[in-house]
Amino acid sequence: MDLPGMKHSQVKVACCKHYIPESGFGNLSKAQRVFKLLLKLSPHFMNKFEPDNEPDGAYTRAHNSIELLNEQISAAQNKFNVTVAKNLAEFDEAIKSDKTVFIHCLEGAHHLGKHLPTETDYIDRLVAFKQQGLCILTLGHFFQNAVCDSGGGIPPSFARLLGYAKPPSTSFGLTETGRLVVEWCLENGVIIDLVHSTVETREQVYGILEKRKNRGLKSRPVIFSHSGVREVAEPNMVNEEDKLILPNAVELKKIKEYGGVVGLILMNYWVIGIEEDNLLKKEGGIKHLLSTIDYIKNVLGDFKNISLGTDLDGFTQVPDDVSHVRFIGRFRDAIIKKFGEKAAREICYENAHRVINEGWS
């Protein structure tokens, strides 16, 4: 992702997932060998990771990451019509002014800290991030945190390289802290992202939404920010746990019920379940995204709960036909050709815009 590429492809909004890699990576035998090599090449490398025994480690580093992005965007304003929106009002004003807008998001609730004295302390951390402009919170990630268990989410080749396996778990879903965090987000306007969450966590979030609706409380969209769909990918997947990370047709209907979206990831493994044997090998991905769109449309009846969640700068093998933000236009053109301009407007802009307006504050 870069500003010239975004300008070229007319991408107007970027949801930036700040991510401090969890301390659990340091306990993986193969990963330790990789880290030792990287430390020799770059002594400051481990400063990018969550410290193992510091409750504030990921929290502090995430704040620093947010401030760094703010500084980068500020420095770019002499060349680009770009800004960071810290709340919905600023977002709406930036869109009206035809600015390119960056939005802060967190990939994993471990950024709230760990081993804090009380559940209220985690909410206080959430409030502080909201004041910095937090729009989307991904609950789970690669390891269990204070909010929920982990569904995993590292594809097979990378998992073998690192010696990673989905953490052993009783699949407890949300902790009591997690329930409070979800309730706070729904009440105060932070969008809940269910990517990397277990089935149990997701079911409990849907349960909280249902109870709130029955009590007449505020209900907001929940999303899968960068994902595929289980029924499309699972015929080719050999890892049962990976299948469960993806929403199925039943969950698609839940997402529709609450007005959310599934953001389609630019990585073939999570879209069609096939991972290239060579980590450096790439192939086209647009045709597989179109097939997934077709499946979701057949399940839900329209295109209103589909968006694009690239994960371009994540731990991903990006397909070669959309390997950079400057090529996003190829995906938009393919949607127009297959489904029409109205579907392209919904998938590439309107659906995500609606979720931000209904979910953020």
N, C-alpha and C positions, 0 to 999 in steps of 0.2 A: 504494500500500500504506500502510495506517495501522492502528494498534491498535484504534480503534473499529470500523473495517470488518472487521478480522479477527475481533473478538469477535462482531460481528453475524452473520457467516457461518460461525462455528465453525471457522475456520482455526487449527490448533493449532501448526503448524510452518512457519517461513519460512526457506528457504535463500537467504541474502543474497549476491548476487554483487557483490563490490567490484570496481569497474572504473575505472582511470585511463586515459583515452583516449590511444592511442599517439601518439608524436611524429610518425609518418608523416602524420597529418592536416595538419600544418603545411606539408608539401611539396606539397599539392594546391592548384592555382592558384585554383580557385573557393572552396575552404575558407578560403584566406588572406583573401579579401575578407570572408567571413562573420566570421572571427575579428577582423579590424580593427574591424568594426562593434561586435561584442560587447565588445571592449576599451574602446571609447569609453563604452559603457553601463556596463561593470563592469570597472575596471582590474585586479581580482584574478582575472579569468576564467581567464587562462592558467595560473594556479597549480593549476588542476584537471587540467592535461594533463601527460603525461610530457615532461620536458625533452629536448631533442634530443641533447645531448652529455654528459649526466650518467648514468653507469652505475647510480647508486643512485636516480635520480629516481622512477620508478614504484614501486620497492621501498619507499622511504621514505613516499611518499604513500599507498600501500596500507596500510602499518602505521598511518598517521594515520587513515585511513578506518575501519579496524577499531576503533581506540580511540574514535573519535567515536561509532560505533554503540553500543559498550559503554556510553559515557556516557549516550547517549539512552535506552537500555533501563533503565539504573540509575535515571535520573531519573523514568522512567514507572512504577517499581515501587510508588509510593504510590497509584496509581490502577488498575493492571492487575497481574494475576498472571502476570508475564512474566519471562523470564530469557534469558541467552545460555549455550548449552552449549559448552564448550571441548574436550570429548572424549565418547566414547561412554558412559562411566559417568555423566557429568553429564546427558547427553541422556536416558538411560533413567530416571534419578531424576526429572528434570523431567516426563517423560511420566507416570510413576506418580503424581506430585503434581498432575497435571492443570494444569500450567502451559503457557502459550504459549511456544514455544521458538524462538529465533533461532540460526541456524547460519552461520558464516563460510565463504564460498567466494570464489574468485578467478576472474575472467573473463579468461583469457589468461595464458600463462606469461611474458609480458614483465614481469610484476610481480616476477619473480625477479631482474631486472636485465639488463644487456647489456654486452658487451665485458669480462666479468670474466676475470681472469688464468687460472683453471683451471676445469675441470668441477666439481671439488669445491666451489668457491665457490658454484655454483648450488645444490648440495645443502644447503650450510650455510644458504642463504637459505630453502630449503624447510623445513628443520628449524625455523628461527625462526618461520615462519608456522604450522607445526604446533603449536608451543608456544602460539601465540596462539589456536588453536582451528580451524585450517583443516580443513574436511571435504571439499570438492570443489575440484579444480583443472581448469579448462578449459584444454587445451593451447594451442590456436591462437586467433587472433582476426582482426582486419581486416588485419594486416600480419605479415610474417615476424618471428619472434623467435628467441632462442637455442636454443629447444627444437624448433621445427618450422616448416614453411612455413604459409602461410595459404590457407584455402579461400574467403576473402571472407565475404560475408554481409550486405552492405548492399543493401536492395531498390532497384529501378531508379530510382524518383523521388528518393530521398535520394541515391543515387549520382550522379545528374545534377546535383543541387543542389550537391554537394560537389566534383564533378569526380573522383569515385573510380572506380577500376577495380581488379579483383582484381590484386594485385601480380604482376608477371611472375616466373615461377618455373620451375625445372626439375622441379618436383614431387618434391623430394627426400625429402619426408616428415620423419621424425625425424632430428635431428642426433645425434651421439654423446652430447652432453649430454642430448638428449631421451630417448634410450634409458635413460640412467642415472636420469633423473627418473621415467620410467614405472616402472622396476624398483623404485626407492625407494618410490614411492607404493603399489605393489602389496604390497610387503613390510611397510610401516609404517602402512598404513591411511589413505590419502588417496584418495578416489574420483576416478577419471579420467573427465573429461567430453570427449566427442568432437565436440561442436558447434563449428562453424567450421573444423574440421580438413579437410584434403584426403583424398581417397580413399587416397592413398599412406600418409599418417600413420595412418589408421585401420587399414589392412591390416597395417602394421607393429606396431601395438598388439595386434591379434588374434594376430599371430605370436608376440609376446612372451608373451601369455597361454597360447598353446598349448605353447610350450616349457616354461614354468613348470609347467604341468599334467603334462607328460610327465616332468619331473624331480621331481615330487612336492612342488613348492613351493606356497606360498600363492597361491590364485587368488581374485580379488575381482571384484565386478560392475563393468562399465563402462557408461556412460550417454550418452544424448543428452539434456541437461537441458531444452532448449527447442527443439523441432523439429517438423516434419511428416514425411511419408513420400513418397519420390520418386514412386512410381507413382500416388499420388493427386494430387500437385501438378503433375507434369511436363506433362500434356496442355495446360495453360494457360500454362506458362512459356516465354518466348522466349529467356531467357538460359541457355545450356547450362551455364555454370559454376555458376549458382545451383542447377540440378537436382542437380549432383554433391555439393552440401553436404548434401543430405538422404539419410538411409539408405534403401536399397531393401529388397526382400523378403529377399534373401540376408543383408543385414546385420541385419535384424530377427531372423533365426534365430541369428546370432552373439551378439546382445545376449541372447537367451533362453538360449543355451548357457552364458553366463557369469553369468546371473542378474540382468542389468541391466534398465533401463527406458528407454523413450522418453517424455520429458515433453512433452506436447502444448502448443505455443506458442499464445498468444492473439493471433494475427496471421494474417489470411487469406492473405497472399501466400505464406507458408511452409507453409500448410495446403492451399490449393487452387490456388495459383499465380496468383491474380488480385489485382492491386494497384489500389486506387482511383486515378483520375486526379487527384483533388483531395486534397492531403495532409490536409485537415481533414475530409474526408468519411469517414463510417464506415458499416458495415452489420453485420448480425448475423453471429456466428461459430459459435454453438453447433451449428447443424445441420451445419456442415462438420467440426467436431470429432467429432461422432457418426459421420459417414461414415468418418473416418480410423480411429476405434476399430473400426468394423465391418470395415474392411480388415485391420487388424492381427490382429483376432480370427480372421479367415478364414485368414490366413497361419500364425499360431502355434497356433491351436486353443483359445486361452483369453485371458483379460484380464490375466494375471499379469505382463506386461512393459510395461504402460501406466501412466503417471502424468500429472500436470498440471504443466507447467513454464511458468508464465504469461508471464514476461518483462514484467510489467506496467510496470515502470519503465525498460525498455530503449528503444532507438531503434525504437519500434514504433507501428503504427497499430492500437490496441486496438479490437476490435469493440464496437459500442455495447451489446450485450446482456450483456457481461461487462467493462465499461469500468473497473471498480474492484473491489477485493477484496470489498467488501460484496455484490457480485452473484454471487460464486462459487457460491452456493447454487443459482442457476438452472441452472448446468452440472450440478451434482450431481443435481438433480431431473430433468433431461432424461435423464441416464444411467439413473436408476432407472426412468423411464417406458419407455425403449427396451430396456434390457438387464437390469433387475432390481436389487434392493438389494445382492445379493452382488457383482455387478460394480462397483457404485458404491463399495462399501467397499474393494475391491481397488484401483481406479483412483485414488480420492481419498485413500487412507490406507495400506492394508496394503502395497502394492507398494513405495512409497517408504520406508516404515518398515523393510521387510525389507532394502532396499538399504543404508540407513544402518547397520543392525545388522551386515550382512555386509561392508560396504566400509570403514567407519570404525573407528578404535580410539582 
